[in-house]
Amino acid sequence: MKYKKELGGFLVLLGLAWQVFSFIRSDYTPTQVILAAIFAYLGMRLTYFVYFKNNK
């Protein structure tokens, strides 16, 4: 699979986000936790791309 590494990283982040959000505030819905994990993952990927891939 082409994106196996990225999918694994996202699933780990999703699992951690699920635990943190349920520990801090239990009134978040599962959809909100999943969306927060998706946007956090995309933000990390974008930051990595901007800072490390464009330094040529």
C-alpha positions in Angstrom: 0.0 0.0 0.0 1.4 3.4 -1.0 0.3 5.4 2.1 0.7 2.7 4.7 3.2 4.7 6.8 1.0 7.8 6.8 -2.1 5.8 7.6 -0.3 4.2 10.6 0.8 7.6 11.9 -2.8 9.0 11.5 -4.3 6.1 13.4 -1.8 6.5 16.2 -2.6 10.2 16.4 -6.3 9.4 16.3 -6.0 6.9 19.2 -4.0 9.4 21.3 -6.4 12.2 20.5 -9.4 10.0 21.5 -7.8 9.2 24.9 -6.8 12.9 25.6 -10.2 14.3 24.6 -12.1 11.7 26.6 -9.8 12.3 29.6 -10.0 16.2 29.6 -13.6 16.7 28.5 -16.1 14.0 28.0 -18.7 16.2 26.2 -16.9 15.9 22.8 -18.6 13.7 20.3 -16.7 11.0 18.5 -17.1 13.0 15.3 -15.4 16.0 16.9 -12.5 13.9 18.1 -12.0 12.4 14.7 -12.1 15.7 12.9 -9.7 17.2 15.4 -7.3 14.4 14.8 -7.6 14.7 11.0 -6.9 18.5 11.1 -4.0 18.0 13.6 -2.5 15.4 11.3 -2.9 17.6 8.3 -1.3 20.5 10.2 1.7 18.4 11.1 2.1 17.1 7.6 1.9 20.7 6.2 4.4 21.9 8.7 6.8 19.1 7.9 6.4 19.8 4.1 6.9 23.6 4.5 9.9 23.5 6.8 11.8 20.3 5.7 10.9 19.6 2.1 11.3 23.1 0.7 14.8 23.6 2.1 16.8 22.9 -1.1 
